[in-house]
């Protein structure tokens, strides 16, 4: 761990990894903030099973955030420092239960602080469902890349693949799957691979990239991670799991999100087709829930680069200034 990171950690009034009981499992979370009076932001990472950029291994890596909030980083059960073999029937609702437990624990620990959720991609599902269930405990939600419905199944994705430079055999395979509506977990994982490789759905070439090598190096030298914890951010309990992916193939949050009663800000990368920006914009405009808003981040996609991270930081600054 370098000197600068050590100084950042030592300069924080809140900087600790604690064990909490979430959904029936003991799990570790990281709490980090400049002072104990800052608003609390619980981060819900994507994947499923990908605890970056905000995971338990990130202590001291994000002073621009921890100077403005108490950042709560949770490697969701089955990955990172909380790696485990997932039950074959584990469900999205199990993770919503864990999220709800975490909200209760943080509300009890910091009763006088405002409390927010920040979800990314898969984490947006947990954020949306928890926002409905725990609205009385929350002051707001930020999401980057909102899952809504038809995940990996939109006509927008079909068009992007067929108009891309993908080999003809892949285009034919994708077209055939769409025509037969054969949307299995394995198909969804293949589609994710094709979108990443042949389209700008995951990454936008015009967006300055986040310093991913620096971030990975920071995780590897984390004071809270063993090497196995770092590796479990890549190969973990989600690798062979299919129950979550089966649910994701049929998930539809349109009716549920109409019930959200807290300020819920959605950030969407301009070229995101994974969680379709066009779909989200249309939904927010027409759903009738004024608590929802959508901001399109220019030259950004599903995975936030510098433009995406700056947009997230801007919302954290609003929280810190009590103007969210």
N, C-alpha and C positions, 0 to 999 in steps of 0.2 A: 504494500500500500504506500503510495507516494505521500510526500510531505503535505502537499496542498489538500489532498483528500482527508488526511488525518486532521488538519487544522479545521476543515469544514465540519467534520464530525464532532470534534471537541468544542466547537463554537455553538453547537446546537443544544438548547436546553432539553429538548426531547430527542433521544437517540437510543433506541433499545429494540431488541427482538424479544417478544414475549410469546408464550404458549397460550392459546385460547381453544375452547371446545366449540367446534362448529359442525352442526349436523351430525353429531355423534362421534366426531373424530378430533383428537388433539392435533392442532396445527399451529405453525409458527407464523407470526406476522411481524413486519418491521414498522415501527413508529418513528418518524423523524420530522422535526420542526424546530425553527429558530427559537420560538417561545411556546409556552404552554397555553397561551391565550389565543393563538391563531385558529382559524376555522379548520375543521378536520375534513380531509378528502380521502375517501376510501377508493382505491383503484381496483378495477375489475379487468384483468388482462384478457387478451384474445386467445386464439388458437382453434379449439380448446387445447390447453396444455402448453401455452407459450408465454412464460412469465417475463416478458420484456415489453417496453423498457422499464416499467416499474414493478420490480420483484424484490424479494427479501434480500437479494444480493446487491442491491443498488445503493446501499448506505453511503452517503457522501458524494454521490455522482450527480445529483440534481439540486444544487444550491439555489438555482433560479426558481425552483418550485418550493423547496423547504424553507425559504425565507418568507414565503407568502402563505403557507399552510402547513398543517401537520399532515404529512403524506403517509398514508397507511398502505403499505405494499403487502400483498397476500399472494403467495404462490398457491394457486387453487389446488385443492386436494387431488393428488395423482401426478403432480409435477414439481420440479424444482426441489426446494428444501422439504416439501411435503409430498414427495414422490411415494406412490404406493400402487399396488395392483388394484385396479378399479373393479368393483363388483360387476358382474356381467349385465346386471339389470339396472345399473345406476342411471338416474334420469336427470333431466334439466331441473325438475322440481327439487331434487336433492341438493343441487347447487344453489337454488334460490333459497332453500332452507338455511344453508350455510351462510349465504349473504345476509339473510335476515338476522341470524344469530350474531354476525359480526356487527351489524348496525346496532343491535341492542347492547352489545358489549362496549362499543365505542361511545354510545350515548350515555351509558352509565359511568364510564371512565371520565368523560368530558361533558358533564351535564350542562355547563354554561356556554359551551362552544357551538357554533353553527356546524352542521354536518351535511356533507355533500357526497354524491357518488360520481365517479368518473369511469365510464365503461368504454372499452374498445372492441368492436366487432362482436365476437362471441360474448364478451363481457357486457355488450349492450342489451342482450337478452336478459341477463341477470339484473341489470340496472332497471330495465323497463318493468319487469315483474316485481322487483323489490320496491320500486316507486309506487306501484299500486298497493302492495301489501303494507308498506311501512311509511306511507305519506306523512303521518303525524310526527314521525321522527326525523324527517329530512327537510332541508332547506332548499334543495335543488339538485339537479342532475346535469352532467355534461356527458355527451357521447360522441365518439369519433367512429363513424362507420356503422350506422344503425341497421341491424338485421330487422326485416319486416316480414317478408313472405317470399315464397318461390326461390329460395336460396339455391343458387347455381342452376336455375331452371328458367330464367327469363328469356324472352325472345331477343332482348338486347345482347345477351351473352351469345346466343346462337349466331346472331348477325356479326358480332365482333370476331368470333372464331372463323366463320365462313369467309369473311372479308380479310382475314389476316394472312400471313405468310406460312401458316401451318401446312404441313404436308396434306395432300389430297386424302390419304387414308384416314387421317385424324378428322378432317372435315366430314368425311363420310360417316365415320363412327359417331361423331357428335350429332350430326343430322339424323341418323338412324335412331339414336337414343331419344331425341326430342320427338320424333314422329311416333315412337312406340311408348313415349312417356315412361321409359324405364329408368326412373330416378332412384337408384340405390345408393347406399353409403359409398360403395366402391366407385360408382359413377361420379358422385360428388367430389371425391378426392381426386379423380382423374381430371375433372373439369377445373378444379382449383389449380392443378398443375398446368393445364393448357392455358388458362387465363394468365397465369404468372409468366409463362414462356412466350406467348404469342400476342398478348394485348397489353394495353396500358391500364388495365383494371386494378392491378396490385400496386404498380409503381409508375410514376409519371416521369418521363425522361427529362422534362423541363424543370423538375423540382430539385433544388439542391438537396443532396442526400444527407441524412443524419450520419454522424460519425460512428457507424456501427462497429468498426474495428476497435475504436476507443471504448465503446460501451461493453463489448465482449471482453476486452482486456480488464475492464473495471470489474466485471462480474467474476472473472477468473481470480482476481486478486482481492475479492471481497473478504472482509474480516468475519463474515457470517456464513460463508459457503465453504464446503469441502468440494473437491473436484467432482465428486459424484453428484452433488447438488447442481453444479453447473451443467454437467452432462445431462441431468434429468430435466433440463429445460428444452432438450432436443428429443432424446429417447426416454419415454416415461410411460406412466400407466395408461396414457391415451393412445399409444402406438397401436395396440391391438383391440382397442375398444370400438364397438360398433353401435352400442345402444344410444349413445349421444348423437352420433351421425344419423341414425335412423330417425330420431326426433327432429333433427335439423332439416331433414329432407321434406318434412311436412309442416314445419312450424309456421304459424300465422299469428302475428301480434297485432293485427289491425284493430280488432275489437278491444283487445286489452289496453292498447295505448290510448284509446278514447277515454279511458277511466283515470288517466294520470291527472293528479290535482296539484302537483308541485311544478315549479318552473323547470322545463326540460328542454335543454338546448342541444341540438343535433348539429355536428360538424361533418360535412361530407366532402371528400376529395372530388374535384371536378370530373375526373375520368373514372371514378369508381363504378364498376359494374358488378362487383362481388356483392356488395350491399348497394344496390343501384341508386345512385344519386337522383336520377330522373324519377324513379319510383317514389323515393322519400319526399322529394319536393312536391310532387303531385299529391301524395297522401297528406302531408302537413297542411297544404293549402285547402284541401277538401274535407278533412276529417271532422272539422267542427270543434276541435279542442284547442282553445287559445293558449293553453299552457305549453304547447309544443311550438318550437321554432326550428328553422333549418337555415344554416349558413354554408354556402358552397365555398370551399377553399380552392382558389385558383392554382393551376399547375400542380395539383396534388391528386393522389389516388387513394386506394384503400389502406395501404400502409403509410403512415405519416412520415414524410421526410422533414426537412427543415420548415417548409411552409405549414405543414400540418402541426408540427410541434409548437411553432410560434402561435398558431391559432388556439391551440390548447392552453398555452401559457397566458394568452390574452384573457381567456375566460377565468383562469385561476387568479389573475390580477384583479378582475372585477369582483371575484369572491373576497379577496383580501381587502379591497376597498369598500366592501359592503354595498356594491352597486350591481350585483349580479342580476 
